[in-house]
Amino acid sequence: MERWLLLPFIAAGIGWFTNFLAVRMIFRPQRPIRFLGLTIQGLLPKRHKEFAHSIGTTVQAHLLSADDIKQVLDKPETKESFRKVLEEKLDHYFAKTLRTQVPMLGPFLQGPMVDKIKGSLANEMNNMLSQGAGILGDSLDQALDLKQIVEQKILEFDLHKLEQIVLEIARNELRWIEVLGAILGFLIGTLQVALLHFA
């Protein structure tokens, strides 16, 4: 009877260990191990290509597409930011670069005339950005395969590093999975003792 009392603790240990092993087998072993005719390999390393393909497809279909990039380029805020950068570059060009390259133009590169030229250039280049956004968007549709890029990046990502990141982020949740295994094991062991006692 006293030995039966150890049963819940043994079951708790088994429950904790099986869950601990299951969590680790998401990532390990990274290379296939053959044992008694069976091939053992971690879930993620074994299905790495499928995992990468699935994430790539999801990113392109639901998170980011060439159309999204096109819309960002076409937003008034983007155009305004581009205009500000452009005006700064034109200011620098007129104030420094052009005066250095063509010193004789120095006296003419000041006052309202320069502001008018800069404003005209900024407007023209802003209009070019609007037209370019459409052309770039069409080019992105043809040339930018986001699914392929994401898939390739995931395939190149070091699995050991990925394991470290996941374990670091989900440490508490994974620990609770292990503890839950111990709790369930203990409850099952207690039930077995009760059944053996009252049988």
C-alpha positions in Angstrom: 0.0 0.0 0.0 2.8 2.4 0.9 4.5 1.8 -2.4 1.2 2.7 -4.2 1.5 6.2 -2.6 4.7 6.7 -4.8 2.6 6.1 -7.9 1.3 9.8 -8.2 4.8 11.1 -7.9 6.2 8.6 -10.5 3.3 9.5 -12.8 4.0 13.3 -12.3 7.7 12.7 -13.2 6.7 10.8 -16.3 4.1 13.5 -17.3 6.7 16.3 -16.8 9.4 14.4 -18.8 7.2 13.5 -21.7 6.0 17.1 -22.1 9.6 18.4 -21.7 10.7 15.9 -24.4 7.8 16.9 -26.7 8.7 20.6 -26.4 12.4 19.9 -27.2 11.4 17.7 -30.1 9.9 20.7 -31.9 13.5 21.7 -32.7 15.7 18.7 -32.0 17.3 16.6 -33.2 18.1 18.9 -36.1 19.6 16.1 -38.3 17.7 12.8 -38.8 18.7 10.0 -36.5 17.9 6.4 -37.5 17.1 4.1 -34.7 15.6 0.6 -34.9 14.2 1.3 -38.4 12.7 4.6 -37.3 13.8 8.1 -38.4 13.7 10.7 -35.6 14.0 14.4 -36.3 12.6 17.6 -34.8 9.4 18.9 -36.2 10.7 22.2 -37.4 14.0 20.9 -39.0 12.0 18.1 -40.7 9.4 20.5 -42.1 11.6 23.5 -42.6 10.8 23.9 -46.3 7.1 23.5 -45.8 7.2 26.0 -42.9 9.1 28.6 -45.0 6.7 28.1 -47.9 3.7 28.5 -45.7 4.9 31.7 -44.1 6.0 33.1 -47.4 2.5 32.5 -48.9 0.8 34.0 -45.8 3.0 37.1 -45.9 2.2 37.7 -49.5 -1.5 36.9 -49.3 -2.4 38.6 -46.0 0.4 40.8 -44.7 2.4 42.6 -47.4 2.0 42.7 -51.2 3.3 44.9 -54.0 0.0 46.7 -54.0 0.6 47.7 -50.3 4.0 49.2 -51.3 2.3 51.0 -54.2 -0.3 52.5 -51.9 2.3 53.7 -49.4 4.2 55.4 -52.3 1.0 57.0 -53.5 -0.1 58.4 -50.0 -0.1 62.3 -49.7 2.1 61.9 -46.5 4.8 60.0 -48.5 4.7 62.6 -51.2 5.0 65.4 -48.7 8.0 63.7 -47.0 9.6 63.2 -50.4 9.0 66.8 -51.2 10.7 68.0 -48.0 13.8 65.8 -48.6 13.9 67.0 -52.2 13.8 70.6 -51.1 16.6 70.1 -48.6 18.7 68.4 -51.4 17.9 71.2 -53.8 18.9 73.9 -51.1 22.2 72.1 -50.6 22.8 71.8 -54.3 22.1 75.5 -55.0 24.0 76.7 -51.9 27.1 74.5 -52.1 27.5 72.2 -55.1 26.4 74.5 -58.0 28.3 77.5 -56.6 31.5 75.4 -56.2 31.2 73.9 -59.7 30.1 77.1 -61.5 31.4 80.1 -59.4 30.2 82.7 -62.0 26.6 81.8 -61.3 27.0 82.7 -57.6 25.5 86.2 -57.8 22.4 84.9 -59.7 21.8 82.0 -57.3 20.0 83.9 -54.6 16.7 85.6 -53.8 13.2 84.8 -55.1 14.5 83.6 -58.5 16.2 80.6 -56.8 13.2 79.9 -54.7 11.0 79.9 -57.8 13.4 77.5 -59.6 13.6 75.2 -56.6 9.8 75.2 -56.2 9.3 74.4 -59.8 11.8 71.6 -59.7 10.3 70.2 -56.5 6.8 70.2 -58.1 8.0 68.6 -61.2 9.9 65.8 -59.4 6.8 65.3 -57.1 4.7 64.8 -60.2 7.3 62.3 -61.4 7.0 60.5 -58.1 3.2 60.2 -58.6 3.6 58.8 -62.1 6.6 56.7 -60.9 4.5 55.1 -58.1 2.1 53.6 -60.6 5.0 52.4 -62.9 7.0 51.1 -59.8 3.9 49.3 -58.5 3.4 47.5 -61.8 7.1 46.7 -61.9 6.9 45.4 -58.3 4.0 43.1 -59.3 6.2 41.5 -61.9 9.7 41.7 -60.3 9.1 41.5 -56.6 8.1 38.0 -55.5 7.6 38.6 -51.7 6.7 35.0 -51.1 9.9 33.8 -52.6 12.0 36.4 -50.7 10.4 35.5 -47.3 10.7 31.8 -48.1 14.4 32.1 -48.9 15.1 34.2 -45.8 13.5 31.6 -43.5 15.4 28.8 -45.2 18.6 30.6 -44.7 17.8 31.4 -41.0 19.9 29.3 -38.6 17.6 26.8 -36.8 19.7 26.9 -33.7 19.1 30.7 -33.5 15.4 30.3 -34.2 15.2 27.8 -31.3 16.9 30.3 -29.0 14.5 33.0 -30.1 11.3 30.9 -29.6 12.5 29.5 -26.3 13.3 33.0 -25.1 10.0 34.5 -26.1 7.8 31.5 -25.0 9.8 30.4 -22.0 7.0 30.8 -19.5 4.4 29.2 -21.7 6.6 26.2 -22.5 7.4 25.8 -18.8 3.7 25.7 -18.0 3.3 22.9 -20.6 5.9 20.9 -18.7 4.3 21.7 -15.3 0.9 20.8 -16.7 2.3 17.4 -17.7 3.4 16.9 -14.1 0.1 17.9 -12.7 -1.9 15.7 -15.0 0.5 12.8 -14.3 0.0 13.3 -10.6 -3.8 13.3 -10.9 -3.7 10.2 -13.1 -1.4 8.5 -10.5 -3.7 9.5 -7.7 -6.7 8.1 -9.6 -4.8 4.8 -10.1 -4.0 4.6 -6.4 -7.7 5.2 -5.6 -8.8 2.5 -8.0 -6.3 0.0 -6.6 -7.3 0.9 -3.0 -11.0 0.6 -3.5 -10.9 -2.3 -6.1 
